[in-house]
Amino acid sequence: MPVPADLTALFKTTWEELARPGNGWTAFEKVGLAAAARQSRASGEKPSSQALSGKTVDLVHLMVNAPAEIDRELASAATDYLGVVRYVELVGWVSIVIGIDVFQQLLGLEPAPLPQPSAGKPSEVGEVSSLRMRKAWVPTTGLPLPRFALSAVPRTQRVANLILDRMYKPQDDRHSSRSIRGLSHTQLELVVSTVSYGNRCFYCTLGHLTALRAAADREGVTLQMGGIVDPDQDTGVKGGAQLVAMARSAVSPRPDPSTVTNLAREVGQPAAVTAAEVAACFMMINRIVEATGQPALTRQRERMRPLLSDLGVLEFPHAGLTTERERPGMIRRVIRKLRK
């Protein structure tokens, strides 16, 4: 399936920005982050890199393959090692590259060649108005939302927000219940919830399950949320089985373009491409959220607790129900290496 022309243009400007020196990394290092992210996702193994230190490669590998396991201690160790600007820029570019690559793979395309890095040194961020530590693990300029998660590095936040505006929905439409590029609001939120559930992103799963239930109520859809977890269960949403299959494929190491083709037969090609855009966008957003520690609303969690319990969401790492949990061995090893 063809990539929409405006999205092709957006990806072009994104790669051009990747090729420029950043605020914490040279262009050579930024492209190295992108290359390491691709290698890590393709193989599931820690990649090699001539541009990056071994500790940095460890962080990239975790962000790509186990973003939900990143916790406050690891983020603290990473910012101590890299500094806030370099850590936030790393989080942003690794997440952006994963999102774009997943979209192209869902459409049956090979990921675009990475750009040639330009020369030059990183430039200082300068003073960022209202930047301070809030409840996240890095300083931000506003509410605990993906649109502010990278705000310590405004250039990187701007790139991520442009992708979010185009591949999900614009900031001005964030509370809108209208259909988006051929998808109803219920279909849209079903895709987001399924991807976020697959990535074990508690923040996005909680928020978008809430939005999904509200959208279904408005549209008169008899929703069965268990279909997000059990592919054999009907969601009650038009094209729901195909939407869920495509979203689950997006989370897998090798997205299957046949899931988009099957979806197109049910909802039409434009809507199927939109669904792929949304799924890929949240492959980016989930990683940004998990690596920066955006806090979920307690009142929302309590209101949704029965549903979250039924779906097993309260067992996610960032559900906030326990103060101590056993970290996977690789997380402990990375923290030890960063602290040396």
C-alpha positions in Angstrom: 0.0 0.0 0.0 1.3 3.5 -0.8 2.3 5.9 2.0 0.2 9.1 2.0 2.1 12.0 0.3 1.9 14.2 3.4 3.3 11.5 5.6 6.2 10.8 3.1 7.0 14.5 3.4 6.9 14.4 7.2 9.2 11.4 7.2 11.6 13.3 4.9 11.8 16.2 7.3 12.2 13.9 10.2 15.3 12.2 8.6 16.7 15.6 7.8 16.4 16.5 11.4 18.0 13.2 12.5 21.0 14.0 10.2 21.7 17.3 12.0 23.7 17.7 15.2 21.4 17.6 18.2 21.5 19.3 21.6 23.4 16.5 23.3 24.6 14.2 20.5 26.5 14.8 17.2 24.7 13.9 14.0 27.0 10.8 13.7 25.9 9.7 17.2 22.2 10.4 16.5 22.2 8.3 13.4 24.1 5.7 15.5 21.2 5.7 17.9 18.8 5.1 15.1 20.9 2.3 13.6 21.3 0.6 17.0 17.5 0.8 17.5 16.9 -0.9 14.2 19.4 -3.6 14.8 18.1 -4.3 18.2 14.5 -4.6 17.1 15.4 -6.8 14.1 17.5 -9.3 16.0 16.3 -9.0 19.6 19.9 -8.9 20.6 22.2 -6.2 21.8 23.6 -4.5 18.7 27.1 -3.3 18.1 27.9 0.3 17.4 31.0 2.3 16.4 29.2 5.5 17.2 28.0 4.8 20.8 29.4 3.5 24.1 28.5 0.1 25.3 26.4 1.6 28.1 24.5 3.7 25.6 23.8 0.7 23.5 22.5 -1.1 26.5 20.0 1.7 27.0 18.9 1.6 23.4 18.4 -2.2 23.6 16.2 -1.8 26.7 14.1 0.9 25.2 13.5 -1.1 22.0 12.8 -4.5 23.5 11.7 -4.0 27.1 10.5 -0.4 27.6 8.0 -1.3 30.3 10.8 -2.5 32.5 12.5 0.8 32.6 12.0 2.2 36.1 12.9 5.3 38.1 16.2 3.9 39.3 17.3 3.1 35.8 16.2 6.5 34.4 18.1 8.1 37.3 21.2 6.1 36.5 20.9 7.0 32.9 20.5 10.7 33.4 23.5 10.7 35.9 25.6 8.9 33.2 24.4 10.9 30.1 22.9 14.0 31.5 19.2 14.9 31.1 19.5 16.4 27.6 21.4 13.4 26.1 19.0 10.9 27.8 15.8 12.7 26.6 17.2 13.1 23.1 18.1 9.4 23.1 14.6 8.4 24.2 13.0 10.6 21.6 15.0 9.5 18.6 15.0 5.8 19.4 11.2 6.0 19.8 10.7 8.0 16.6 12.7 5.6 14.5 10.8 2.6 15.9 7.5 4.3 15.1 8.4 5.1 11.5 9.9 1.7 10.8 6.9 -0.1 12.2 4.5 1.9 9.9 6.6 1.1 6.8 6.8 -2.5 7.7 3.0 -2.8 8.2 2.6 -1.4 4.7 5.0 -4.0 3.3 7.9 -1.6 2.8 11.5 -1.8 3.9 12.6 0.8 6.4 14.0 3.9 4.7 17.8 4.2 4.6 19.2 6.2 7.4 20.5 9.6 6.4 24.2 10.6 6.1 25.1 12.6 9.2 26.2 16.1 8.8 29.3 17.6 10.5 29.2 19.8 13.5 29.0 19.8 17.3 25.8 19.6 19.4 24.3 22.9 20.3 23.2 23.9 23.7 19.4 23.8 24.5 19.4 27.1 26.2 16.9 28.1 28.8 13.5 26.4 28.5 10.7 28.3 30.1 8.8 26.5 32.9 11.1 23.5 32.8 11.3 21.8 36.2 11.0 18.4 37.9 7.3 17.5 38.4 6.1 13.9 38.8 8.0 12.4 35.9 11.5 11.1 36.0 12.9 13.9 33.8 12.1 17.6 34.0 9.2 18.8 31.8 7.4 22.0 31.0 3.9 20.9 31.6 1.3 18.2 32.5 2.2 14.5 32.5 1.4 14.0 28.8 3.4 12.6 25.9 3.4 16.1 24.3 5.5 17.4 27.2 7.6 14.2 28.0 10.6 15.3 25.9 10.2 19.1 26.6 13.7 19.3 28.1 14.9 19.1 24.5 12.3 21.2 22.5 13.7 20.2 19.1 13.1 16.6 19.7 9.7 17.2 21.3 8.7 19.1 18.3 9.5 16.2 15.9 7.6 13.7 18.1 4.6 16.1 18.3 4.5 16.5 14.5 4.3 12.7 14.2 1.7 12.5 16.9 -0.4 15.2 15.3 -0.3 13.5 11.9 -0.4 9.8 12.7 -2.9 10.0 15.7 -4.7 13.3 15.9 -3.8 16.9 16.3 -3.6 18.6 19.7 -6.7 20.7 19.0 -8.6 17.5 18.4 -7.5 15.6 21.5 -10.9 15.7 23.1 -12.8 15.3 19.8 -15.0 12.3 19.3 -15.3 12.6 15.5 -14.0 10.0 13.1 -10.4 10.3 12.0 -9.4 9.6 8.4 -12.0 6.9 8.0 -11.8 5.4 11.5 -14.5 5.9 14.1 -13.3 7.1 17.5 -14.0 3.6 18.9 -12.0 1.9 16.2 -9.1 4.4 16.7 -9.0 3.8 20.5 -9.2 0.1 20.1 -6.0 0.2 18.1 -4.3 2.4 20.6 -5.4 0.3 23.6 -4.3 -2.9 21.9 -0.8 -1.6 21.0 -0.4 -0.1 24.5 -1.5 -3.3 26.2 0.9 -5.3 24.0 3.8 -3.0 25.1 2.6 -3.2 28.7 2.5 0.6 28.9 0.3 1.2 31.9 -0.1 4.9 31.4 -1.4 4.6 27.8 -3.4 1.4 28.4 -5.2 3.0 31.3 -5.9 6.3 29.5 -7.0 4.8 26.2 -9.1 2.0 27.7 -11.0 4.8 29.4 -11.3 6.7 26.1 -12.3 3.5 24.3 -15.1 2.8 26.7 -16.4 6.4 26.5 -16.2 6.3 22.7 -18.2 3.1 22.5 -20.8 4.5 24.8 -21.2 7.6 22.6 -21.4 5.5 19.4 -23.8 2.9 20.8 -21.2 0.1 20.4 -21.6 -2.9 22.7 -18.0 -3.3 23.6 -16.2 -6.4 24.8 -12.8 -5.3 25.9 -11.6 -8.9 26.5 -11.0 -9.0 22.7 -7.9 -7.0 23.3 -6.4 -9.8 25.4 -8.1 -12.8 23.7 -8.0 -12.8 19.9 -10.8 -15.4 19.8 -13.2 -13.0 21.6 -15.3 -10.6 19.6 -14.8 -6.9 20.5 -18.2 -5.8 19.2 -16.4 -3.2 17.1 -16.8 -3.1 13.3 -13.6 -4.7 11.9 -12.5 -5.3 15.5 -10.9 -8.7 15.0 -8.8 -7.3 12.1 -7.9 -4.1 14.0 -6.7 -6.1 17.0 -4.7 -8.5 14.7 -3.0 -5.5 13.0 -2.2 -3.8 16.3 -0.8 -7.0 17.8 1.3 -7.4 14.7 2.7 -3.9 15.2 4.0 -4.9 18.6 5.7 -8.0 17.3 9.4 -7.8 16.1 8.3 -8.4 12.5 5.0 -6.6 11.7 3.0 -8.5 9.2 1.6 -6.5 6.2 -1.1 -9.1 5.5 -2.8 -7.9 8.7 -3.3 -4.4 7.1 -4.4 -6.0 3.8 -7.0 -8.1 5.7 -8.1 -5.0 7.6 -8.5 -3.1 4.3 -11.0 -5.7 3.1 -13.2 -5.0 6.1 -12.9 -1.2 6.5 -11.4 0.0 3.2 -7.8 0.9 2.3 -7.8 4.5 3.6 -9.1 3.5 7.1 -6.6 0.5 7.2 -3.7 2.8 6.5 -5.0 5.2 9.2 -5.1 2.3 11.6 -1.5 1.4 10.7 -0.5 5.0 11.3 -2.1 5.0 14.7 -0.5 1.7 15.7 3.0 2.8 14.7 2.5 6.2 16.4 1.9 4.5 19.7 4.9 2.2 19.3 6.7 5.6 19.5 4.5 7.1 22.3 4.6 4.0 24.6 8.4 4.1 24.6 8.6 7.8 25.3 6.1 7.4 28.2 7.8 4.4 29.7 11.3 5.9 29.6 10.4 9.3 31.0 8.0 8.0 33.8 4.8 9.9 33.0 2.5 9.3 36.0 -1.0 7.9 35.5 -4.0 9.6 37.2 -4.8 7.8 40.5 -8.5 8.7 40.3 -8.7 7.2 36.8 -6.9 4.0 37.9 -9.4 3.6 40.8 -12.4 4.2 38.6 -11.2 1.6 36.1 -9.8 -0.9 38.7 -12.3 -3.7 38.0 -11.7 -3.7 34.3 -8.0 -3.3 34.7 -8.0 -6.3 37.1 -10.0 -8.4 34.6 -7.6 -7.7 31.8 -4.5 -8.2 33.9 -3.3 -4.5 33.5 -2.8 -4.1 37.2 0.1 -6.5 36.9 2.0 -4.2 34.6 5.3 -2.8 36.0 4.2 0.8 36.3 0.7 0.1 37.7 1.9 1.6 41.0 0.4 -1.0 43.3 3.6 -2.1 44.9 6.7 -0.2 46.0 9.1 -3.2 45.5 9.3 -5.6 42.6 11.8 -8.0 41.2 13.7 -6.4 38.3 14.6 -8.5 35.3 18.3 -9.4 35.4 19.2 -7.3 32.4 17.8 -4.2 34.2 19.9 -4.8 37.2 23.0 -5.3 35.0 22.4 -2.1 33.1 21.9 -0.1 36.3 25.2 -1.6 37.8 27.1 -0.7 34.6 25.7 2.8 34.5 26.6 3.4 38.2 30.3 2.3 37.7 
